Amino acid sequence: MPPSRVDQELTEGDVLDFGGGAEVISIPGHTDGSIAIHVPAHRLLFAGDTIAHVDGRIMLGVFNADRPKAIASFRRLAELDLALVCVGHGDPITGKWPPHSDPAARTLLSGPESRTPLTAPPAAEGGPCSGHRTCQARPDGLVSSGIA
């Protein structure tokens, strides 16, 4: 598959012309260049793969390039006043933001950042993000893929 064409590069603080002004937030962790789009006028966030909402639990997205940065980004997003959070994996989050009442999210918001990151084969090798395996959410906000 050929690379996608980039129409516009976005950086922290850019404002897009929709929804009354959509703000770009840099949220490294899942990847170095991860961003979220915050639409304050509608209390809406497009969080991408940084946040997942699986089995009613709010947690980090699956497999992050830099877990401490992903946790810091999660904490930054948790400070926003939001009514709707659209995530990369799972159902949109409504009525549970900020996520302090969610046990998995609470662990990320207050727990140690020094946990050993999860590793798995990349999607090209049949890893969990390839759609060939199902990831399971754990109560501590981590994800188990069933890969030995």
Contact map, one row per residue, 1 for C-alpha under 8 A:
1110000000000000000000000000000000000000000000000000000000000000000000000000000000000000000000000000000000000000000000000000000000000000000000000000
1111000000000000000000000000000000000000000000000000000000000000000000000000000000000000000000000000000000000000000000000000000000000000000000000000
1111100000000000000000000000000000000000000000000000000000000000000000000000000000000000000000000000000000000000000000000000000000000000000000000000
0111110000000000000000000000000000000000000000000000000000000000000000000000000000000000000000000000000000000000000000000000000000000000000000000000
0011111000000000000000000000000000000000000000000000000000000000000000000000000000000000000000000000000000000000000000000000000000000000000000000000
0001111110000000000000000000000000000000000000000000000000000000000000000000000000000000000000000000000000000000000000000000000000000000000000000000
0000111110000000000000000000000000000000000000000000000000000000000000000000000000000000000000000000000000000000000000000000000000000000000000000000
0000011111000000000000000000000000000000000000000000000000000000000000000000000000000000000000000000000000000000000000000000000000000000000000000000
0000011111100000000000000000000000000000000000000000000000000000000000000000000000000000000000000000000000000000000000000000000000000000000000000000
0000000111110100000000010000000000000000000000000000000000000000000000000000000000000000000000000000000000000000000000000000000000000000000000000000
0000000011111100000000011100000000000000000000000000000000000000000000000000000000000000000000000000000000000000000000000000000000000000000000000000
0000000001111100000000011100000000100000000000000000000000000000000000000000000000000000000000000000000000000000000000000000000000000000000000000000
0000000000111110000000111000000000000000000000000000000000000000000000000000000000000000000000000000000000000000000000000000000000000000000000000000
0000000001111111000000110000000000000000000000000000000000000000000000000000000000000000000000000000000000000000000000000000000000000000000000000000
0000000000001111100011110000000000000000000000000000000000000000000000000000000000000000000000000000000000000000000000000000000000000000000000000000
0000000000000111110011110000000000000000000000000000000000000000000000000000000000000000000000000000000000000000000000000000000000000000000000000000
0000000000000011111111000000000000000000000000000000000000000000000000000000000000000000000000000000000000000000000000000000000000000000000000000000
0000000000000001111111000000000000000000000000000000000000000000000000000000000000000000000000000000000000000000000000000000000000000000000000000000
0000000000000000111111000000000000000010110000000000000000000000000000000000000000000000000000000000000000000000000000000000000000000000000000000000
0000000000000000111111000000000000000010100000000000000000000000000000000000000000000000000000000000000000000000000000000000000000000000000000000000
0000000000000011111111100000000000000011100000000000000000000000000000000000000000000000000000000000000000000000000000000000000000000000000000000000
0000000000000011111111110000000000001111000000000000000000000000000000000000000000000000000000000000000000000000000000000000000000000000000000000000
0000000000001111000011111000000000001111000000000000000000000000000000000000000000000000000000000000000000000000000000000000000000000000000000000000
0000000001111111000001111100000000111100000000000000000000000000000000000000000000000000000000000000000000000000000000000000000000000000000000000000
0000000000111000000000111110000000111100000000000000000000000000000000000000000000000000000000000000000000000000000000000000000000000000000000000000
0000000000110000000000011111000011110000000000000000000000000000000000000000000000000000000000000000000000000000000000000000000000000000000000000000
0000000000000000000000001111100111110000000000000100000000000000000011001100000000000000000000000000000000000000000000000000000000000000000000000000
0000000000000000000000000111111111100000000000000000000000000000010011001000000000000000000000000000000000000000000000000000000000000000000000000000
0000000000000000000000000011111101000000000000000100000000000001111111101000000000000000000000000000000000000000000000000000000000000000000000000000
0000000000000000000000000001111101000000000000001100000000001011111001000000000000000000000000000000000000000000000000000000000000000000000000000000
0000000000000000000000000001111111000000000000000000000000000001110000000000000000000000000000000000000000000000000000000000000000000000000000000000
0000000000000000000000000011111111000000000000000000000000000000100000000000000000000000000000000000000000000000000000000000000000000000000000000000
0000000000000000000000000111001111100000000000000000000000000000000000000000000000000000000000000000000000000000000000000000000000000000000000000000
0000000000000000000000000111111111110000000000010100000000000000000000000000000000000000000000000000000000000000000000000000000000000000000000000000
0000000000010000000000011111000011111000000000110000000000000000000000000000000000000000000000000000000000000000000000000000000000000000000000000000
0000000000000000000000011110000001111100000011110000000000000000000000000000000000000000000000000000000000000000000000000000000000000000000000000000
0000000000000000000001111000000000111110000011100000000000000000000000000000000000000000000000000000000000000000000000000000000000000000000000000000
0000000000000000000001111000000000011111001111000000000000000000000000000000000000000000000000000000000000000000000000000000000000000000000000000000
0000000000000000001111100000000000001111111110000000000000000000000000000000000000000000000000000000000000000000000000000000000000000000000000000000
0000000000000000000011100000000000000111111100000000000000000000000000000000000011000000000000000000000000000000000000000000000000000000000000000000
0000000000000000001110000000000000000011111100000000000000000000000000000000000000000000000000000000000000000000000000000000000000000000000000000000
0000000000000000001000000000000000000011111100000000000000000000000000000000000000100000000000000000000000000000000000000000000000000000000000000000
0000000000000000000000000000000000000111111110000000000000000000000000000000000011110000000000000000000000000000000000000000000000000000000000000000
0000000000000000000000000000000000000111111111000000000000000000000000000000000001111100000000000000000000000000000000000000000000000000000000000000
0000000000000000000000000000000000011110001111100000000000000000000000000000000001011100000000000000000000000000000000000000000000000000000000000000
0000000000000000000000000000000000011100000111110000000000000000000000000000000000001110000000000000000000000000000000000000000000000000000000000000
0000000000000000000000000000000000111000000011111110000000000000000000000000000000001111000000000000000000000000000000000000000000000000000000000000
0000000000000000000000000000000001110000000001111110000000000000000000000000000000000111000000000000000000000000000000000000000000000000000000000000
0000000000000000000000000000010000000000000000111111000000011100000000000000000000000011100000000000000000000000000000000000000000000000000000000000
0000000000000000000000000010110001000000000000111111000000011000000001001100000000000011000000000000000000000000000000000000000000000000000000000000
0000000000000000000000000000000000000000000000111111100001111000000000000100000000000011100000000000000000000000000000000000000000000000000000000000
0000000000000000000000000000000000000000000000001111110011111100000000000000000000000011110000000000000000000000000000000000000000000000000000000000
0000000000000000000000000000000000000000000000000011111111100000000000000000000000000010111110000000000000000000000000000000000000000000000000000000
0000000000000000000000000000000000000000000000000001111111100000000000000000000000000000111000000000000000000000000000000000000000000000100000000000
0000000000000000000000000000000000000000000000000000111110000000000000000000000000000000000000000000000000000000000000000000000000000000100000000000
0000000000000000000000000000000000000000000000000000111111000000000000000000000000000000000000000000000000000000000000000000000000000000000000000000
0000000000000000000000000000000000000000000000000001111111100000000000000000000000000000000000000000011110000000000000000000000000000000101010000000
0000000000000000000000000000000000000000000000000011110111110000000000000000000000000000000000000010010110000000000000000000000000000000000010000000
0000000000000000000000000000000000000000000000000011110011111000000000000000000000000000000000000000000110010000000000000000000000000000000011000000
0000000000000000000000000000000000000000000000001111000001111100000001100100000000000000000000000000000000000000000000000000000000000000000011000000
0000000000000000000000000000010000000000000000001111000000111111000000000000000000000001100000000000000000000000000000000000000000000000000000000000
0000000000000000000000000000000000000000000000001001000000011111000000000000000000000000000000000000000000000000000000000000000010000000000000100000
0000000000000000000000000000010000000000000000000000000000001111100000000000000000000000000000000000000000000000000001110000000000000000000000000000
0000000000000000000000000000111000000000000000000000000000001111111001000000000000000000000000000000000000000000000010000000000000000000000000000000
0000000000000000000000000000111100000000000000000000000000000011111000000000000000000000000000000000000000000000000000000000000000000000000000000000
0000000000000000000000000001111000000000000000000000000000000001111111000000000000000000000000000000000000000000000000000000000000000000000000000000
0000000000000000000000000000110000000000000000000000000000000001111111100000000000000000000000000000000000000000100010000000000000000000000000000000
0000000000000000000000000000100000000000000000000000000000000000011111110000000000000000000000000000000000000000110000000000000000000000000000000000
0000000000000000000000000011100000000000000000000000000000000000011111111000000000000000000000000000000000000000000000000000000000000000000000000000
0000000000000000000000000011110000000000000000000100000000010001011111111100000000000000000000000000000000000000000000000000000000000000000000000000
0000000000000000000000000000100000000000000000000000000000010000001111111110000000000000000000000000000000011000100000000000000000000000000000000000
0000000000000000000000000000000000000000000000000000000000000000000111111111000000000000000000000000000000000000000000000000000000000000000000000000
0000000000000000000000000011100000000000000000000100000000000000000011111111100000000000000000000000000000000000000000000000000000000000000000000000
0000000000000000000000000010000000000000000000000110000000010000000001111111110000000000000000000000000000011000000000000000000000000000000000000000
0000000000000000000000000000000000000000000000000000000000000000000000111111111000000000000000000000000000011000000000000000000000000000000000000000
0000000000000000000000000000000000000000000000000000000000000000000000011111111100000000000000000000000000000000000000000000000000000000000000000000
0000000000000000000000000000000000000000000000000000000000000000000000001111111100000000000000000000000000000000000000000000000000000000000000000000
0000000000000000000000000000000000000000000000000000000000000000000000000111111100000000000000001110000000000000000000000000000000000000000000000000
0000000000000000000000000000000000000000000000000000000000000000000000000011111110000000000000000100000000000000000000000000000000000000000000000000
0000000000000000000000000000000000000000000000000000000000000000000000000001111111000000000000000100000000000000000000000000000000000000000000000000
0000000000000000000000000000000000000001001000000000000000000000000000000000001111100000000000001100000000000000000000000000000000000000000000000000
0000000000000000000000000000000000000001001110000000000000000000000000000000000111111000000000001100000000000000000000000000000000000000000000000000
0000000000000000000000000000000000000000011100000000000000000000000000000000000011111000000001101000000000000000000000000000000000000000000000000000
0000000000000000000000000000000000000000001110000000000000000000000000000000000001111100000111100000000000000000000000000000000000000000000000000000
0000000000000000000000000000000000000000000111100000000000000000000000000000000001111110000111000000000000000000000000000000000000000000000000000000
0000000000000000000000000000000000000000000111110000000000000000000000000000000000011111001110000000000000000000000000000000000000000000000000000000
0000000000000000000000000000000000000000000001111111100000000000000000000000000000001111111110000000000000000000000000000000000000000000000000000000
0000000000000000000000000000000000000000000000111111000000001000000000000000000000000111110000000000000000000000000000000000000000000000000000000000
0000000000000000000000000000000000000000000000001011110000001000000000000000000000000011111000000000000000000000000000000000000000000000000000000000
0000000000000000000000000000000000000000000000000001110000000000000000000000000000000011111100000000000000000000000000000000000000000000000000000000
0000000000000000000000000000000000000000000000000000110000000000000000000000000000000110111110000000000000000000000000000000000000000000000000000000
0000000000000000000000000000000000000000000000000000100000000000000000000000000000011110011111000000000000000000000000000000000000000000000000000000
0000000000000000000000000000000000000000000000000000100000000000000000000000000000011110001111111000000000000000000000000000000000000000000000000000
0000000000000000000000000000000000000000000000000000000000000000000000000000000000111000000111111000000000000000000000000000000000000000000000000000
0000000000000000000000000000000000000000000000000000000000000000000000000000000000110000000011111000000000000000000000000000000000000000000000000000
0000000000000000000000000000000000000000000000000000000000000000000000000000000000000000000011111110110000000000000000000000000000000000000000000000
0000000000000000000000000000000000000000000000000000000000000000000000000000010011100000000011111111000000000000000000000000000000000000000000000000
0000000000000000000000000000000000000000000000000000000000000000000000000000011111000000000000011111000000000000000000000000000000000000000000000000
0000000000000000000000000000000000000000000000000000000001000000000000000000010000000000000000011111110011000000000000000000000000000000000000000000
0000000000000000000000000000000000000000000000000000000000000000000000000000000000000000000000001111111011001000000000000000000000000000000000000000
0000000000000000000000000000000000000000000000000000000000000000000000000000000000000000000000010011111011000000000000000000000000000000000000000000
0000000000000000000000000000000000000000000000000000000011000000000000000000000000000000000000010011111111000000000000000000000000000000000000000000
0000000000000000000000000000000000000000000000000000000010000000000000000000000000000000000000000001111111100000000000000000000000000000001100000000
0000000000000000000000000000000000000000000000000000000011100000000000000000000000000000000000000000011111110000000000000000000000000000011110000000
0000000000000000000000000000000000000000000000000000000011100000000000000000000000000000000000000011111111111000000000000000000000000000000010000000
0000000000000000000000000000000000000000000000000000000000000000000000000000000000000000000000000011111111111110000000000000000000000000000000000000
0000000000000000000000000000000000000000000000000000000000000000000000000000000000000000000000000000001111111110000000000000000000000000000110000000
0000000000000000000000000000000000000000000000000000000000100000000000100110000000000000000000000000000111111111100000000000000000000000000010000000
0000000000000000000000000000000000000000000000000000000000000000000000100110000000000000000000000001000011111110000000000000000000000000000000000000
0000000000000000000000000000000000000000000000000000000000000000000000000000000000000000000000000000000001111111000000000000000000000000000000000000
0000000000000000000000000000000000000000000000000000000000000000000000000000000000000000000000000000000001111111100000000000000000000000000000000000
0000000000000000000000000000000000000000000000000000000000000000000000000000000000000000000000000000000000010111111000000000000000000000000000000000
0000000000000000000000000000000000000000000000000000000000000000001100100000000000000000000000000000000000010011111000000000000000000000000000000000
0000000000000000000000000000000000000000000000000000000000000000000100000000000000000000000000000000000000000001111100000000000000000000000000000000
0000000000000000000000000000000000000000000000000000000000000000000000000000000000000000000000000000000000000001111110000000000000000000000000000000
0000000000000000000000000000000000000000000000000000000000000000000000000000000000000000000000000000000000000000011111000000000000000000000000000000
0000000000000000000000000000000000000000000000000000000000000001001000000000000000000000000000000000000000000000001111100000000000000000000000000000
0000000000000000000000000000000000000000000000000000000000000010000000000000000000000000000000000000000000000000000111110000000000000000000001100000
0000000000000000000000000000000000000000000000000000000000000010000000000000000000000000000000000000000000000000000011111000000000000000000000000000
0000000000000000000000000000000000000000000000000000000000000010000000000000000000000000000000000000000000000000000001111100001100000000000000001010
0000000000000000000000000000000000000000000000000000000000000000000000000000000000000000000000000000000000000000000000111111111100000000000000000000
0000000000000000000000000000000000000000000000000000000000000000000000000000000000000000000000000000000000000000000000011111111111000000000000000000
0000000000000000000000000000000000000000000000000000000000000000000000000000000000000000000000000000000000000000000000001111111111000000000000000000
0000000000000000000000000000000000000000000000000000000000000000000000000000000000000000000000000000000000000000000000001111111001000000000000000000
0000000000000000000000000000000000000000000000000000000000000000000000000000000000000000000000000000000000000000000000001111111000000000000000000000
0000000000000000000000000000000000000000000000000000000000000000000000000000000000000000000000000000000000000000000000001111111111111000000000000000
0000000000000000000000000000000000000000000000000000000000000000000000000000000000000000000000000000000000000000000000011111111111111000000000000000
0000000000000000000000000000000000000000000000000000000000000000000000000000000000000000000000000000000000000000000000011110011111111110000000001000
0000000000000000000000000000000000000000000000000000000000000100000000000000000000000000000000000000000000000000000000000110011111111000000000000000
0000000000000000000000000000000000000000000000000000000000000000000000000000000000000000000000000000000000000000000000000111011111111000000000000000
0000000000000000000000000000000000000000000000000000000000000000000000000000000000000000000000000000000000000000000000000000011111111100000000000000
0000000000000000000000000000000000000000000000000000000000000000000000000000000000000000000000000000000000000000000000000000011111111100000000000000
0000000000000000000000000000000000000000000000000000000000000000000000000000000000000000000000000000000000000000000000000000011111111110000000001000
0000000000000000000000000000000000000000000000000000000000000000000000000000000000000000000000000000000000000000000000000000000100111111000000001100
0000000000000000000000000000000000000000000000000000000000000000000000000000000000000000000000000000000000000000000000000000000100001111100000111100
0000000000000000000000000000000000000000000000000000000000000000000000000000000000000000000000000000000000000000000000000000000000000111110000111000
0000000000000000000000000000000000000000000000000000011010000000000000000000000000000000000000000000000000000000000000000000000000000011111011110000
0000000000000000000000000000000000000000000000000000000000000000000000000000000000000000000000000000000100000000000000000000000000000001111111110000
0000000000000000000000000000000000000000000000000000000010000000000000000000000000000000000000000000001100000000000000000000000000000000111111000000
0000000000000000000000000000000000000000000000000000000000000000000000000000000000000000000000000000001100100000000000000000000000000000011111000000
0000000000000000000000000000000000000000000000000000000011110000000000000000000000000000000000000000000110110000000000000000000000000000111111100000
0000000000000000000000000000000000000000000000000000000000110000000000000000000000000000000000000000000000000000000001000000000000000000111111110000
0000000000000000000000000000000000000000000000000000000000000100000000000000000000000000000000000000000000000000000001000000000000000011110011111000
0000000000000000000000000000000000000000000000000000000000000000000000000000000000000000000000000000000000000000000000000000000000000011110001111110
0000000000000000000000000000000000000000000000000000000000000000000000000000000000000000000000000000000000000000000000010000000100001111000000111110
0000000000000000000000000000000000000000000000000000000000000000000000000000000000000000000000000000000000000000000000000000000000000110000000011111
0000000000000000000000000000000000000000000000000000000000000000000000000000000000000000000000000000000000000000000000010000000000000000000000011111
0000000000000000000000000000000000000000000000000000000000000000000000000000000000000000000000000000000000000000000000000000000000000000000000000111
